[in-house]
Amino acid sequence: MSPFPRFLVSLTNRICGKELRTTMEVGIVGLPSVGKTTLFNALTGGRAEAFTEKAHVGVANIPDPRLATIAEFIATKKIVPATLQLVDIPGVPLESGAKKLNQLLEQIRQVDAICHVVRCFDDGTGLIDAAGDIDRMETELVLADLVVAESAKDKAARTARSGDADALARVAVLERVGAALDEGMPIRSSGEWTDAQRQILSGYGLITAKPVLYVANTDESDIAGEGDHASAVRARAAATGSGAVAVCAKLEAELSELEPEDRAEMIESLGVSEPAIGPLARAAHAVLGLRTFYTAGPKEVRAWTVCEGASAPEAAGAIHSDIQRGFIRAECYHVDELVRFKNEKAIREAGRMRSEGKHYAVAEGDVVHFLFNV
């Protein structure tokens, strides 16, 4: 696996109709000294050192208020959140030699989505240029993709001369890719792609084809991310159809080191409902195209993740392959129904407990009981 910074979400099955790796990855990228390691420590509660060439690996829980909501109405022994595995490496030094830069770019190619951290705090120079930093990073990634696309197109074109259908499809995709990149446009912003075209794109690891989440790393004077610099990041994200989250990584790292009671007191004093790491982790989860469903019982209340559109049997397989193999049906309801009716018996009596078959696509926020026989 690549050592490049990434979130890893464990998946254990064939999901969304294709064979996936056992992990899906979101690479945390950015220029040097933008606060990536501080963010890593905030997410994992770790104490990794910045300014090293060594990758740091840690596991972070995905904060999920719905777990506490479920446990409020269904007595249970433990609560188990979904997790993300985070890997942090040094920033991409654009002025470095070609060999080192290419090594870093190659590592980015292996991830499934990108979390781009942008400095929105004063590093002592008095200069903050969030939009410019995004442009510099994006330009380098576009140029890197252009080199890959041109080389791949030449190779595919040679094969296509024999009339090979797959090669002809690759040439068509790569010509469109090259046209977008020539204009300085990331592939993700170049219009809609069919599933077949996306499959071709994924084979080349083109960086700008990957979905991106921008993280505006602010200072403590703008923890809500309402200042000009964070707003510039949001504007860029909105213009490209991407997501954006504002986080003061320094403050979040300090919060992660506090005892729960002290942390709650500090959060209250800041006038926020939860640490910003919660929305960030959930946004990173969403960038991967993942959805969360729950199982609930006296032993545990647990969050599970599957790809958007995953069928009920595929979701069952995320828990255990035997449940998928012996799937009969799924009984489910949304977390909001539990809040409304207070318990599962009342949900059933109100006719809101749904019985779903193998073609049902599990929805975000479903609480599911799987019936199976093996």
Stockholm file with secondary structure:
# STOCKHOLM 1.0

chainA/1-374         MSPFPRFLVSLTNRICGKELRTTMEVGIVGLPSVGKTTLFNALTGGRAEAFTEKAHVGVANIPDPRLATIAEFIATKKIVPATLQLVDIPGVPLESGAKKLNQLLEQIRQVDAICHVVRCFDDGTGLIDAAGDIDRMETELVLADLVVAESAKDKAARTARSGDADALARVAVLERVGAALDEGMPIRSSGEWTDAQRQILSGYGLITAKPVLYVANTDESDIAGEGDHASAVRARAAATGSGAVAVCAKLEAELSELEPEDRAEMIESLGVSEPAIGPLARAAHAVLGLRTFYTAGPKEVRAWTVCEGASAPEAAGAIHSDIQRGFIRAECYHVDELVRFKNEKAIREAGRMRSEGKHYAVAEGDVVHFLFNV
#=GR chainA/1-374 SS CCCSSEEEEECCSCBTTBCCCSEEEEEEECSTTSSHHHHHHHHHCCCCCSSCSSCEEEEEECCCHHHHHHHHHSCCSEEECCEEEEEECCCCCTTSCHHHHHHHHHHHHTSSEEEEEEEESCCSSSCCCHHHHHHHHHHHHHHHHHHHHHHHHHHHHHHHTTTCHHHHHHHHHHHHHHHHHHTTCCGGGSCCCCHHHHHHHHHHTCGGGSCEEEEEEECGGGTTCCSHHHHHHHHHHHHTTCEEEEECHHHHHHHHTSCHHHHHHHHHHHTCSSCTHHHHHHHHHHHTTEEEEEEECSSEEEEEEEETTCBHHHHHHHHCHHHHHTEEEEEEEEHHHHHHHSSHHHHHHTTCCEEECTTCBCCTTEEEEEEECC
#=GC SS_cons         CCCSSEEEEECCSCBTTBCCCSEEEEEEECSTTSSHHHHHHHHHCCCCCSSCSSCEEEEEECCCHHHHHHHHHSCCSEEECCEEEEEECCCCCTTSCHHHHHHHHHHHHTSSEEEEEEEESCCSSSCCCHHHHHHHHHHHHHHHHHHHHHHHHHHHHHHHTTTCHHHHHHHHHHHHHHHHHHTTCCGGGSCCCCHHHHHHHHHHTCGGGSCEEEEEEECGGGTTCCSHHHHHHHHHHHHTTCEEEEECHHHHHHHHTSCHHHHHHHHHHHTCSSCTHHHHHHHHHHHTTEEEEEEECSSEEEEEEEETTCBHHHHHHHHCHHHHHTEEEEEEEEHHHHHHHSSHHHHHHTTCCEEECTTCBCCTTEEEEEEECC
//
